[in-house]
Structure formats: C-alpha cells, structure tokens
Amino acid sequence: MIRAVRASRRGFHNTTFTAGVNLLLADRSIKAGDKDTTNALGKSTLIEIIDYCLGSNAPAGKGLRIEALEGWAFTLELAVGGNDVAVTRSTDEPGFFAIEGPTTGWPVQPAANKEGIIGLDTKKWRSVLGWALFGLSELASETGYKPSVRSLLSYFVRNHAAAYNTPFKHFDNQKTWDIQVHNAFLLGLDWEKAATWQQLKDQKNALVALKQAIKTGAVDGELGSLGELEAERLRLATQLERERSALSNFQVLPQYREIERQANALTTQIHSLLNANIVDKRRLERYRDSVATEDAPSEDLLEALYTEAGIALPGAVVKTLSDARAFNAKIIANRREFIAGEIASLEAAITERDSQIAALTDRRAEYLSALAGQGALEELTQLQELHAATRLKVDELTNRITQLRQMSTKSDTIKVQTVELKRATTLDYEERRALWSQALSLFSDFSEHLYNAPGRLVIDIDDTGYKFDVEIAGSPSEGISKMKIFCYDLMLISFARQRGLGIDFLIHDSTIFDGVDPRQRAHALELAATMSAKFGFQYICCLNTDMLPVNDFSEGFDFESLVRLRLTDTDPSGSLLGFRY
C-alpha cells in the first residue's frame, strides 16, 4: 500500500494516502481567469512520480527527466513484502533507488553505492517489486515471453493517455504476446501457453522471412518446388559424371603446345600449297583450251576477201601477202611452243606441290596422332575448375533440397504443434474454470452496478492464442468505453487480492472518467470504496473538481473525507510541484 509521496524541493505538495479511496482534486479558483487551467496543476505528474519510483523507464528529456526538474528527487513510501520502506529516485541518477527502512525477507538486499547510500539498481528493485507484488521469481519460460513486473504494474498504474484506450493494453503498440501473456497471468490462465503461442509464431515468421529472403535474393539460391529442384540436381549430376569421366581419361603431354604449334604451321603450309595449285590448275586449263581452239589462218583467205571486194591485187601486194603468211605461221608456231612449255611447267609445279602436300599431311597426321587423347596442363586445370564448379552447384542444390524439405517439415510440425497447443490450452482453460470464472463474475457484477445490466468479460482461444474482450451495453460511447477499463481494472485488483497477490493499489488519472455520465462517475467511485474495503486495497484517483459528481453520490457517501490533496490554479504555488514549467 502506498503511504505517501514526497520530493526533495520546497514547494512540493507532499501527499499522504490511506486505505480505500484517495482523491486528488484540482480546484478552479474563483479568481481564475479564462486562460487559467487545471490541466497543468500536477494530477498526472503525481501518478508519474509514483510510477517513476516503481521503476518505470526514464529516458533523458522525457517525463520527469527534463531540464526544469534537474536536481529533484522523489520519494515513495509504501509497503513492500511486509516492510514499510521509503524509496527515493532522483532525476540525475535514475538508475539507483535509495531504500530506507527494514528489508527483512526480501530476495535481494540493498547495498551501499559509491556515495555510501543504501539502495538497489533498477533491475534489482524491479525484481523485489515482482516478488512482493505478483509473486514473480525465476519464471519457467526460456525466452523473453514471460510476465514482467513493469508490464503488470501498468495495468494498475495507467500512466499515459494511450493506456485508457482499451482494457487489455497500456500503450498503443503493445505486442500481441505481451497482451496475451500479462492478461493471462492476471486472469489466472496459464501464461506459459501464451508464451508458447508466440514461440510458434516466431518459428513460422522465421520460415516466411527465409522464403522471402531467398525470393528477393538476399539469400543465395532459388526457391523452386521440390520436384523442380530434384530435376535440376539430376541434370547436374549427369553433367558431373561426364566431366569426371573426361578428367579420368585425360593425359597431359608436356610438349603439347610445341607439337600443336608445329601441326598448325604444317596446316598453314598445306593450305598455301593447295591455294597455289588451285591458281596453277586454272592457268593450265586456260592454256589447254587455247591450244585446242586456236587455228592458223587460211592461205587464200586474204585473196578471197579482195576478190569479193572486186579489187585486183597488184603483184607487189601479192608478194607482201606471201611474206605475211610466212611471218604469221612462224608466230603461231612460236606461240604453240610457248604454251606447251608453260603447260609442262605448270604440270610439273602442280605435281611437285602435290608431293609436298602429301608429305606435309603425313607429318601433320603424326603430330595430331601424338596429340590424340592428350592435352596441355592448362586444359586439364580448366576441366578441373569446371568440374569443381559443377560439383559446387550440385552440393548447393542438395543443400537447398534438404533445406526445403526441412522447411516443409518444420511448417507441418508448427501446424501440428499449434493444433496440439490449442487443444492443451483449451483443456487447461477448463481445468482452471473455477479460478478465472471468479474474474468474469466480478466484471459482470461491477458493470451491472454501473449500468443495471451485466457486462461480459470474454476469454476465447483461437489459432493465434488467447483473445480477450469486454462487452457492456451501449459500448460505442466514449464514456462506456472508459467504464469498460474501469470495471476491468477494478476486477483485476479485486481478483488479485482474492488470489493473495501482494499488489494492493489501483491508480487512475481523470482520463478514466472522460465522457462518463456523472451518475456513472458517482457509482464508480462508490463501487471503488466498497470493493477496496472488501478486498483490502487502495484506490487513488485524480480528478478536476468540476468532474466530481457531488450531486449524484448516494446519501451518506462522504466524498470529502476521501480527498487527500487539493491543487489550485490561483497561482503557481498551488500546483503539485509548487511551480509551473
């Protein structure tokens, strides 16, 4: 139970609390102007201070760790594990909690820091709170999916506006596993089942992420079907065997390159001789055609031409023609003799080249025979590299097939485990019916007290784990939505006391009554007073005075006796801290 809240600076309004309902009111003074406000007087700050001393996260520049509060230290007096202690946490050294008072029976004992102050670090202080308030110790879950004291406390000290949006969450981006684990714990369900649900989800998400990584190329490989991969592996295995056989029959000839060079040189010579023969054979053919078709001119041909022309040839001309005939005959004879010589020369040259071609061809055949079945060392190296690359592809493909089979098997296993977990969770749910049904009855009673119609706290189990919901007639309105949270939280603290847990305080900001009809506000505060007396807990609520349903309280309900502190907007000194920033 919280006894008091103090601070190290003058001007702070120290506040003392008692069992039952404790109201912190922000008054609007008669002299206050239109621009004055009760929204900056420190109602929420008081809740933040309590939460701060209970080990909340404290990032620099946020919450109480701002420049205006440098050098401040806040003290929370409360009962922890049967001991009344004072816990002090400064804004300058948020990682240390000074402890004053007896700590008998605590699982972790305070020790002096370098300044000689007795206290605990954040982790150890949270450990003590978890043990004292919720019975937490070394929990069974091997993962991080287990109840934490800070998350559990956030359902009893709703410290942020987002905590008033839904009963089952205390901040907007709260993970599903966090919601399931902590609400299951608080409702008397098997929270370890919720942790196992998340582990299966993680495994499934990991498989999906791996498939996506392979698909996008972030991980090497191709994600085909098992049949496609097996067909490709068979093709590569066949290729691998061909390469292995080629390597086993391969012989290295040390003079391979020199013999290859000589064989290539012979090939070049043979081609040159063949080309020369082709040219000469074409010339030989022309010469032979010329000899066969060329005749000497007729002796009387010239005279016949003149006679036909009707021209009588003089004697001198006749003599000249005779000389011409003799000269022409000699020319023809000489030409025939020249062509015959050329033909003989060409035939001899062709025959000689044929002989050379035959000899060179035989020599080249000997070289090629020497190269047959053998190769150069670099060719062997290249074959070995190609063979190694193919083997690597086969190995990678084999690994991919194994991986795909494992992924398929793992996916099937997850499905089976999910079905089995759902069955086991349902069985455990039935076995715990006597416990969690108390929570459902409390919620139903509380909602009926406020609205004359019982609401419902619903616990379902589906393929993703526990599902929680609350239903009250008229749920769409903002006020009723807030009252769902009120009834749920009041049920949690009452149920926790029934179960014997150490948590014995519930704290709400004025946000809990936003949009709520004054009559329901009155019923809620009266209900809190009744239940806190019945179950032995403390309810702290911060309100603006104009939200207090004075005229709607039942006769005899003395709300004034519940007021522990009044803040005012008369001047800055009327705020919780004694100044405004």
C-alpha positions as CSV (number, residue, x, y, z in Angstrom):
1,M,0.0,0.0,0.0
2,I,1.2,3.5,-0.8
3,R,1.7,5.7,2.3
4,A,3.0,9.0,0.9
5,V,4.7,10.8,-1.9
6,R,7.4,13.4,-1.2
7,A,10.0,15.4,-3.0
8,S,13.4,16.9,-2.2
9,R,12.5,20.5,-3.1
10,R,10.5,23.1,-1.1
11,G,7.1,24.0,-2.6
12,F,6.2,20.4,-3.5
13,H,2.9,19.3,-2.0
14,N,3.7,16.2,-0.1
15,T,0.8,13.8,-0.1
16,T,-0.3,11.1,2.3
17,F,-2.6,8.2,1.3
18,T,-4.7,5.8,3.3
19,A,-6.5,2.6,2.6
20,G,-9.6,2.8,0.5
21,V,-10.4,5.6,-1.9
22,N,-8.0,8.5,-2.2
23,L,-8.9,11.5,-4.3
24,L,-6.5,14.2,-5.6
25,L,-8.5,17.2,-6.8
26,A,-7.6,20.1,-9.0
27,D,-9.7,23.1,-8.0
28,R,-10.5,26.0,-10.2
29,S,-10.4,29.1,-8.0
30,I,-13.0,31.9,-8.1
31,K,-10.3,34.4,-9.2
32,A,-9.1,32.2,-12.0
33,G,-9.3,33.7,-15.5
34,D,-10.5,32.2,-18.7
35,K,-6.9,31.4,-19.7
36,D,-6.1,29.6,-16.4
37,T,-6.3,25.8,-16.4
38,T,-6.5,22.9,-14.1
39,N,-4.8,20.7,-16.6
40,A,-1.3,21.7,-15.6
41,L,-1.5,21.5,-11.9
42,G,0.2,18.2,-11.4
43,K,-2.5,15.5,-11.2
44,S,-0.8,13.4,-13.9
45,T,2.6,14.3,-12.5
46,L,1.7,12.7,-9.2
47,I,0.9,9.4,-11.0
48,E,4.1,9.8,-13.0
49,I,6.1,10.2,-9.8
50,I,4.6,7.1,-8.2
51,D,5.3,5.1,-11.4
52,Y,8.8,6.6,-11.6
53,C,9.6,5.3,-8.1
54,L,8.1,2.0,-9.0
55,G,10.9,1.5,-11.6
56,S,9.4,2.9,-14.8
57,N,11.6,3.6,-17.8
58,A,13.2,7.0,-17.6
59,P,14.7,8.2,-20.9
60,A,16.5,11.5,-20.8
61,G,14.5,14.5,-21.9
62,K,11.1,12.9,-21.2
63,G,8.7,12.6,-18.3
64,L,10.4,13.8,-15.1
65,R,13.8,13.8,-16.6
66,I,13.6,17.3,-18.1
67,E,15.7,20.4,-17.6
68,A,13.1,22.0,-15.3
69,L,13.4,19.1,-12.8
70,E,17.2,18.6,-12.7
71,G,18.4,18.0,-9.2
72,W,15.0,16.8,-8.0
73,A,14.5,13.6,-6.1
74,F,11.1,11.9,-5.4
75,T,10.3,9.6,-2.6
76,L,7.6,7.0,-2.4
77,E,6.6,5.5,0.9
78,L,4.9,2.1,0.6
79,A,4.7,-1.4,2.0
80,V,6.9,-4.0,0.1
81,G,6.9,-7.6,1.2
82,G,5.6,-6.8,4.7
83,N,8.0,-3.9,5.3
84,D,7.2,-0.2,5.2
85,V,10.0,1.5,3.3
86,A,10.8,4.8,1.6
87,V,12.1,4.6,-1.9
88,T,13.9,7.6,-3.4
89,R,14.8,8.1,-7.1
90,S,16.5,11.2,-8.3
91,T,16.2,12.7,-11.8
92,D,20.0,13.0,-12.0
93,E,20.7,9.3,-11.2
94,P,17.6,7.4,-12.4
95,G,19.4,4.0,-12.2
96,F,19.6,3.9,-8.4
97,F,16.8,3.6,-5.9
98,A,17.7,4.6,-2.3
99,I,16.0,2.4,0.2
100,E,15.2,3.4,3.8
101,G,13.5,1.0,6.2
102,P,13.6,-2.7,7.0
103,T,14.0,-5.2,4.2
104,T,13.6,-8.4,6.1
105,G,12.8,-11.3,3.8
106,W,13.5,-9.6,0.6
107,P,15.1,-11.9,-2.0
108,V,17.6,-9.1,-2.9
109,Q,19.1,-7.0,-0.1
110,P,20.1,-3.3,-0.7
111,A,23.7,-2.4,-0.7
112,A,25.7,0.9,-0.4
113,N,26.6,2.7,-3.6
114,K,29.8,4.7,-4.1
115,E,28.4,7.6,-2.0
116,G,27.5,5.2,0.8
117,I,23.8,5.4,0.2
118,I,21.9,2.1,0.7
119,G,19.8,1.1,-2.2
120,L,19.2,-1.1,-5.3
121,D,19.8,-0.6,-9.0
122,T,16.8,-0.7,-11.4
123,K,17.0,-4.4,-12.2
124,K,17.2,-5.5,-8.6
125,W,14.4,-3.1,-7.5
126,R,12.1,-4.4,-10.1
127,S,13.0,-7.9,-9.0
128,V,11.9,-7.1,-5.5
129,L,8.7,-5.5,-6.7
130,G,7.9,-8.5,-8.9
131,W,8.4,-10.8,-6.0
132,A,6.4,-8.7,-3.5
133,L,3.5,-7.6,-5.7
134,F,3.0,-10.6,-8.1
135,G,5.0,-13.5,-6.7
136,L,7.4,-13.4,-9.6
137,S,10.7,-15.2,-9.3
138,E,12.7,-17.2,-11.9
139,L,9.9,-17.9,-14.3
140,A,9.9,-21.1,-16.4
141,S,9.9,-19.6,-19.9
142,E,13.3,-19.8,-21.6
143,T,12.5,-16.9,-23.9
144,G,11.7,-13.3,-23.1
145,Y,8.0,-14.1,-23.4
146,K,7.1,-14.0,-19.7
147,P,5.5,-11.6,-17.3
148,S,7.5,-8.6,-16.3
149,V,6.7,-6.6,-13.2
150,R,6.7,-3.3,-15.1
151,S,4.1,-4.5,-17.7
152,L,1.9,-6.0,-14.9
153,L,2.1,-2.7,-12.9
154,S,1.0,-0.8,-15.9
155,Y,-2.5,-2.3,-15.6
156,F,-2.7,-1.0,-12.0
157,V,-1.0,2.4,-12.6
158,R,-2.2,3.6,-16.0
159,N,0.3,6.4,-16.5
160,H,-0.3,7.5,-20.1
161,A,-3.3,8.7,-22.2
162,A,-2.9,5.6,-24.5
163,A,-3.4,3.3,-21.5
164,Y,-7.1,4.4,-21.5
165,N,-8.0,3.2,-25.0
166,T,-8.6,-0.4,-24.3
167,P,-8.7,-2.5,-21.1
168,F,-6.1,-5.1,-22.3
169,K,-3.3,-2.7,-23.4
170,H,-1.4,0.0,-21.6
171,F,0.3,1.5,-24.7
172,D,-0.7,1.7,-28.4
173,N,2.0,-0.5,-29.9
174,Q,1.9,-3.2,-27.3
175,K,2.8,-6.6,-28.8
176,T,0.2,-9.3,-29.1
177,W,2.3,-11.7,-27.0
178,D,2.7,-9.0,-24.3
179,I,-1.1,-8.6,-24.2
180,Q,-1.7,-12.3,-24.1
181,V,0.9,-13.2,-21.5
182,H,0.1,-10.5,-19.0
183,N,-3.6,-10.6,-19.2
184,A,-3.5,-14.4,-19.0
185,F,-1.4,-14.1,-15.8
186,L,-3.7,-11.5,-14.3
187,L,-6.8,-13.6,-15.1
188,G,-5.5,-16.8,-13.6
189,L,-4.8,-18.5,-17.0
190,D,-1.7,-20.4,-18.0
191,W,0.5,-17.6,-19.2
192,E,3.2,-20.1,-20.4
193,K,0.7,-21.3,-23.0
194,A,0.6,-17.7,-24.4
195,A,4.4,-17.7,-24.4
196,T,4.4,-20.9,-26.4
197,W,2.0,-19.5,-28.9
198,Q,4.4,-16.7,-29.5
199,Q,7.4,-19.1,-29.9
200,L,5.4,-20.9,-32.6
201,K,4.6,-17.6,-34.3
202,D,8.3,-16.7,-34.2
203,Q,9.2,-20.0,-35.9
204,K,6.5,-19.5,-38.5
205,N,7.6,-15.9,-39.1
206,A,11.2,-17.1,-39.5
207,L,10.2,-19.5,-42.2
208,V,8.3,-16.8,-44.0
209,A,11.2,-14.4,-43.7
210,L,13.6,-17.1,-45.1
211,K,11.4,-17.8,-48.1
212,Q,11.1,-14.1,-48.7
213,A,14.9,-13.6,-48.4
214,I,15.5,-16.4,-50.9
215,K,12.9,-14.9,-53.2
216,T,14.3,-11.4,-53.2
217,G,17.9,-12.6,-53.5
218,A,19.0,-11.6,-50.0
219,V,20.0,-15.3,-49.5
220,D,21.6,-17.3,-52.3
221,G,19.5,-19.9,-54.1
222,E,16.3,-20.3,-55.9
223,L,13.1,-21.4,-54.1
224,G,11.5,-23.7,-56.7
225,S,9.3,-26.7,-55.9
226,L,10.9,-29.9,-54.6
227,G,10.3,-31.6,-57.9
228,E,11.9,-28.8,-59.9
229,L,15.0,-28.8,-57.7
230,E,15.3,-32.6,-57.9
231,A,15.1,-32.5,-61.7
232,E,17.9,-29.8,-61.8
233,R,20.0,-31.9,-59.4
234,L,19.7,-34.9,-61.7
235,R,20.8,-32.9,-64.8
236,L,23.8,-31.5,-62.9
237,A,24.7,-35.0,-61.6
238,T,24.8,-36.3,-65.2
239,Q,27.0,-33.4,-66.3
240,L,29.2,-34.0,-63.3
241,E,29.7,-37.7,-64.3
242,R,30.6,-36.7,-67.9
243,E,33.2,-34.3,-66.6
244,R,34.6,-36.9,-64.2
245,S,35.0,-39.4,-67.0
246,A,36.7,-36.8,-69.2
247,L,39.1,-36.0,-66.4
248,S,39.9,-39.6,-65.7
249,N,40.9,-40.2,-69.4
250,F,42.8,-37.0,-69.8
251,Q,46.6,-37.2,-70.2
252,V,48.9,-34.3,-70.1
253,L,51.5,-34.1,-72.9
254,P,54.4,-31.9,-71.8
255,Q,55.3,-30.9,-75.4
256,Y,51.7,-30.4,-76.3
257,R,51.9,-26.7,-77.1
258,E,55.1,-27.1,-79.3
259,I,53.6,-30.0,-81.2
260,E,50.3,-28.1,-81.6
261,R,52.3,-25.1,-82.9
262,Q,54.1,-27.3,-85.5
263,A,50.9,-29.0,-86.6
264,N,49.3,-25.6,-87.1
265,A,52.4,-24.5,-89.1
266,L,52.1,-27.5,-91.3
267,T,48.4,-26.8,-91.8
268,T,49.3,-23.3,-92.9
269,Q,51.9,-24.6,-95.4
270,I,49.4,-27.2,-96.8
271,H,46.8,-24.5,-97.2
272,S,49.3,-22.3,-99.1
273,L,50.3,-25.2,-101.4
274,L,46.7,-26.1,-102.1
275,N,45.9,-22.4,-102.9
276,A,48.9,-22.3,-105.3
277,N,47.8,-25.5,-107.0
278,I,44.3,-24.1,-107.5
279,V,45.7,-21.0,-109.2
280,D,48.0,-23.0,-111.4
281,K,45.3,-25.5,-112.4
282,R,43.1,-22.6,-113.5
283,R,46.0,-21.3,-115.7
284,L,46.7,-24.8,-117.1
285,E,43.1,-25.2,-118.1
286,R,43.2,-21.9,-120.0
287,Y,46.3,-22.8,-121.8
288,R,44.9,-26.2,-122.9
289,D,41.7,-24.5,-124.1
290,S,43.8,-22.1,-126.1
291,V,45.8,-24.8,-127.8
292,A,42.7,-26.7,-128.7
293,T,40.8,-23.8,-130.2
294,E,43.5,-21.7,-132.0
295,D,43.9,-22.4,-135.8
296,A,46.3,-20.9,-138.4
297,P,44.6,-18.5,-140.9
298,S,43.8,-20.0,-144.5
299,E,46.4,-19.1,-147.2
300,D,43.7,-17.9,-149.6
301,L,41.6,-16.1,-147.1
302,L,43.1,-12.7,-147.8
303,E,42.8,-13.0,-151.5
304,A,39.3,-14.2,-151.3
305,L,38.4,-11.1,-149.4
306,Y,39.9,-8.8,-152.0
307,T,38.3,-10.8,-154.8
308,E,34.9,-10.5,-153.2
309,A,35.5,-6.8,-152.9
310,G,36.2,-6.6,-156.6
311,I,39.7,-5.4,-156.2
312,A,42.6,-6.7,-158.3
313,L,45.7,-7.2,-156.2
314,P,48.9,-5.8,-157.8
315,G,51.9,-8.1,-158.0
316,A,53.8,-6.3,-155.2
317,V,50.9,-6.8,-152.8
318,V,50.7,-10.5,-153.7
319,K,54.4,-10.8,-152.7
320,T,53.8,-8.9,-149.5
321,L,50.9,-11.2,-148.5
322,S,53.1,-14.2,-149.1
323,D,55.6,-12.8,-146.6
324,A,52.9,-12.0,-144.2
325,R,51.7,-15.6,-144.4
326,A,55.1,-16.9,-143.6
327,F,55.5,-14.5,-140.6
328,N,52.1,-15.4,-139.2
329,A,52.9,-19.1,-139.4
330,K,56.1,-18.5,-137.5
331,I,54.2,-16.6,-134.8
332,I,51.7,-19.3,-134.4
333,A,54.4,-21.9,-134.1
334,N,56.3,-19.9,-131.5
335,R,53.1,-19.4,-129.5
336,R,52.3,-23.1,-129.6
337,E,55.8,-23.8,-128.5
338,F,55.5,-21.3,-125.6
339,I,52.1,-22.6,-124.4
340,A,53.4,-26.2,-124.5
341,G,56.3,-25.1,-122.3
342,E,54.0,-23.3,-119.9
343,I,51.8,-26.3,-119.7
344,A,54.7,-28.6,-118.9
345,S,56.0,-26.1,-116.3
346,L,52.6,-25.8,-114.6
347,E,52.1,-29.6,-114.6
348,A,55.5,-30.1,-113.0
349,A,54.8,-27.4,-110.4
350,I,51.4,-28.9,-109.5
351,T,52.9,-32.4,-109.3
352,E,55.7,-31.1,-107.0
353,R,53.2,-29.4,-104.8
354,D,51.0,-32.5,-104.6
355,S,54.1,-34.4,-103.5
356,Q,54.8,-31.7,-100.8
357,I,51.2,-31.7,-99.6
358,A,51.2,-35.4,-99.2
359,A,54.4,-35.3,-97.2
360,L,53.2,-32.4,-95.1
361,T,49.9,-34.1,-94.5
362,D,51.7,-37.2,-93.3
363,R,53.8,-35.2,-90.9
364,R,50.8,-33.3,-89.6
365,A,49.0,-36.6,-89.1
366,E,51.9,-37.8,-86.9
367,Y,51.6,-34.7,-84.8
368,L,47.8,-35.0,-84.5
369,S,48.2,-38.6,-83.6
370,A,50.6,-37.6,-80.8
371,L,48.0,-35.1,-79.5
372,A,45.1,-37.5,-79.7
373,G,43.8,-38.3,-76.1
374,Q,46.3,-35.9,-74.6
375,G,46.2,-32.2,-73.7
376,A,48.0,-29.3,-72.2
377,L,48.2,-28.8,-68.4
378,E,46.1,-25.6,-68.5
379,E,43.4,-27.5,-70.3
380,L,43.4,-30.1,-67.5
381,T,43.2,-27.3,-65.0
382,Q,40.3,-25.7,-66.8
383,L,38.5,-29.1,-66.9
384,Q,39.1,-29.5,-63.2
385,E,37.8,-26.0,-62.5
386,L,34.6,-26.7,-64.5
387,H,34.2,-30.0,-62.7
388,A,34.6,-28.3,-59.3
389,A,32.1,-25.6,-60.2
390,T,29.6,-28.3,-61.2
391,R,30.2,-30.2,-58.0
392,L,29.6,-27.0,-56.0
393,K,26.3,-26.4,-57.8
394,V,25.3,-30.0,-57.1
395,D,26.2,-29.6,-53.4
396,E,24.4,-26.3,-53.2
397,L,21.3,-27.7,-54.8
398,T,21.4,-30.7,-52.5
399,N,21.6,-28.3,-49.5
400,R,18.7,-26.3,-51.0
401,I,16.6,-29.5,-51.3
402,T,17.5,-30.5,-47.8
403,Q,16.6,-27.0,-46.6
404,L,13.3,-27.0,-48.5
405,R,12.4,-30.4,-47.0
406,Q,13.3,-29.2,-43.6
407,M,11.2,-26.0,-44.1
408,S,8.3,-28.1,-45.3
409,T,8.7,-30.5,-42.4
410,K,9.1,-27.6,-39.9
411,S,6.0,-25.9,-41.3
412,D,4.0,-29.1,-40.9
413,T,5.4,-29.5,-37.4
414,I,4.3,-26.0,-36.5
415,K,0.8,-26.7,-37.7
416,V,0.7,-29.9,-35.7
417,Q,2.1,-28.1,-32.6
418,T,-0.3,-25.3,-33.0
419,V,-3.3,-27.7,-33.1
420,E,-1.9,-29.6,-30.1
421,L,-1.3,-26.3,-28.2
422,K,-4.8,-25.1,-28.9
423,R,-6.1,-28.5,-27.5
424,A,-3.9,-28.3,-24.4
425,T,-4.8,-24.6,-23.8
426,T,-8.5,-25.4,-24.1
427,L,-8.1,-28.3,-21.6
428,D,-6.1,-26.1,-19.2
429,Y,-8.8,-23.4,-19.6
430,E,-11.4,-25.9,-18.5
431,E,-9.3,-27.1,-15.6
432,R,-8.9,-23.5,-14.4
433,R,-12.6,-22.6,-14.8
434,A,-13.1,-22.3,-11.0
435,L,-10.4,-19.6,-10.9
436,W,-11.0,-17.5,-14.0
437,S,-14.7,-17.6,-13.6
438,Q,-14.3,-15.5,-10.5
439,A,-12.8,-12.8,-12.6
440,L,-15.7,-12.9,-15.1
441,S,-18.2,-12.8,-12.2
442,L,-16.5,-9.7,-10.7
443,F,-16.6,-7.9,-14.1
444,S,-20.2,-8.8,-14.6
445,D,-21.1,-7.6,-11.1
446,F,-19.2,-4.3,-11.5
447,S,-20.6,-3.4,-14.9
448,E,-24.2,-4.3,-13.6
449,H,-23.6,-2.0,-10.7
450,L,-22.9,0.9,-13.1
451,Y,-25.4,0.3,-15.8
452,N,-28.1,-2.0,-14.3
453,A,-27.2,-4.6,-16.9
454,P,-24.3,-7.1,-16.5
455,G,-21.5,-6.8,-19.0
456,R,-19.3,-9.6,-20.1
457,L,-15.6,-10.3,-19.9
458,V,-14.9,-12.7,-22.8
459,I,-12.0,-15.1,-23.0
460,D,-11.6,-17.0,-26.3
461,I,-9.0,-19.4,-27.7
462,D,-8.3,-19.5,-31.4
463,D,-5.4,-20.5,-33.7
464,T,-3.3,-17.4,-32.5
465,G,-3.8,-17.8,-28.8
466,Y,-5.9,-16.1,-26.1
467,K,-8.4,-13.5,-27.2
468,F,-9.9,-11.0,-24.7
469,D,-12.9,-8.7,-25.0
470,V,-15.3,-6.8,-22.8
471,E,-18.9,-6.0,-23.6
472,I,-21.2,-3.5,-21.9
473,A,-24.5,-2.3,-23.4
474,G,-24.0,0.9,-25.3
475,S,-20.3,0.3,-25.9
476,P,-19.9,2.8,-28.8
477,S,-20.0,5.8,-26.5
478,E,-16.7,7.2,-25.1
479,G,-18.0,7.1,-21.6
480,I,-19.0,3.4,-21.6
481,S,-15.6,2.6,-23.3
482,K,-13.9,4.2,-20.3
483,M,-16.1,2.4,-17.9
484,K,-15.0,-0.9,-19.5
485,I,-11.5,-0.1,-18.5
486,F,-12.6,1.0,-15.0
487,C,-14.6,-2.3,-14.5
488,Y,-11.7,-4.4,-15.8
489,D,-9.1,-2.7,-13.6
490,L,-11.3,-2.9,-10.6
491,M,-11.8,-6.5,-11.3
492,L,-8.0,-7.0,-11.7
493,I,-7.2,-5.5,-8.3
494,S,-10.1,-7.3,-6.6
495,F,-9.2,-10.6,-8.2
496,A,-5.5,-10.2,-7.3
497,R,-6.4,-9.7,-3.7
498,Q,-8.7,-12.8,-3.8
499,R,-5.7,-14.8,-5.1
500,G,-3.4,-13.5,-2.4
501,L,-1.1,-11.4,-4.6
502,G,0.8,-8.6,-3.0
503,I,-0.5,-5.8,-5.3
504,D,-2.9,-3.6,-3.2
505,F,-3.3,-0.3,-5.1
506,L,-5.0,0.9,-8.3
507,I,-4.4,4.3,-9.7
508,H,-6.3,6.2,-12.3
509,D,-6.0,9.6,-13.9
510,S,-9.0,11.8,-14.6
511,T,-9.0,10.4,-18.2
512,I,-10.8,7.4,-16.8
513,F,-13.9,9.5,-16.5
514,D,-13.8,11.4,-19.8
515,G,-17.2,11.4,-21.4
516,V,-18.7,9.4,-18.5
517,D,-22.2,10.4,-17.2
518,P,-22.0,12.0,-13.7
519,R,-24.2,9.2,-12.3
520,Q,-21.8,6.6,-13.5
521,R,-18.9,8.5,-12.1
522,A,-20.6,8.6,-8.7
523,H,-21.5,4.9,-8.9
524,A,-17.9,4.1,-9.9
525,L,-16.3,5.9,-7.0
526,E,-18.8,4.4,-4.6
527,L,-18.1,1.0,-6.0
528,A,-14.3,1.5,-5.7
529,A,-14.9,2.5,-2.0
530,T,-16.9,-0.6,-1.4
531,M,-14.6,-3.0,-3.1
532,S,-11.4,-1.5,-1.6
533,A,-12.9,-2.0,1.8
534,K,-14.0,-5.6,0.9
535,F,-10.8,-6.8,-0.6
536,G,-8.3,-4.6,1.2
537,F,-6.8,-2.4,-1.5
538,Q,-6.2,1.3,-2.2
539,Y,-7.8,3.3,-5.0
540,I,-6.1,6.6,-6.0
541,C,-7.9,8.8,-8.5
542,C,-7.0,12.2,-9.8
543,L,-9.9,14.5,-10.8
544,N,-10.7,18.0,-11.7
545,T,-13.2,19.4,-9.2
546,D,-15.8,20.0,-11.9
547,M,-15.7,16.3,-12.7
548,L,-16.7,15.3,-9.2
549,P,-20.4,14.2,-9.3
550,V,-21.2,15.9,-6.0
551,N,-25.0,15.8,-6.5
552,D,-25.1,12.2,-7.7
553,F,-23.4,10.5,-4.8
554,S,-25.6,8.3,-2.6
555,E,-26.9,9.8,0.6
556,G,-24.3,9.4,3.3
557,F,-21.3,9.0,1.0
558,D,-18.8,11.4,2.4
559,F,-16.5,12.1,-0.5
560,E,-14.8,15.0,1.3
561,S,-13.2,12.5,3.7
562,L,-11.6,10.8,0.7
563,V,-9.8,14.0,-0.6
564,R,-6.1,13.8,0.2
565,L,-4.9,16.8,-1.7
566,R,-6.3,19.8,-3.4
567,L,-4.4,21.7,-6.1
568,T,-5.4,25.1,-7.3
569,D,-4.8,27.4,-10.2
570,T,-4.8,30.5,-8.0
571,D,-1.0,30.9,-8.6
572,P,1.9,28.5,-9.5
573,S,2.4,27.6,-5.8
574,G,-1.0,25.8,-5.9
575,S,0.4,23.2,-8.3
576,L,1.9,19.9,-7.2
577,L,5.5,21.0,-7.7
578,G,5.0,24.5,-6.4
579,F,5.8,26.0,-9.8
580,R,4.8,25.5,-13.4
581,Y,7.1,24.8,-16.4
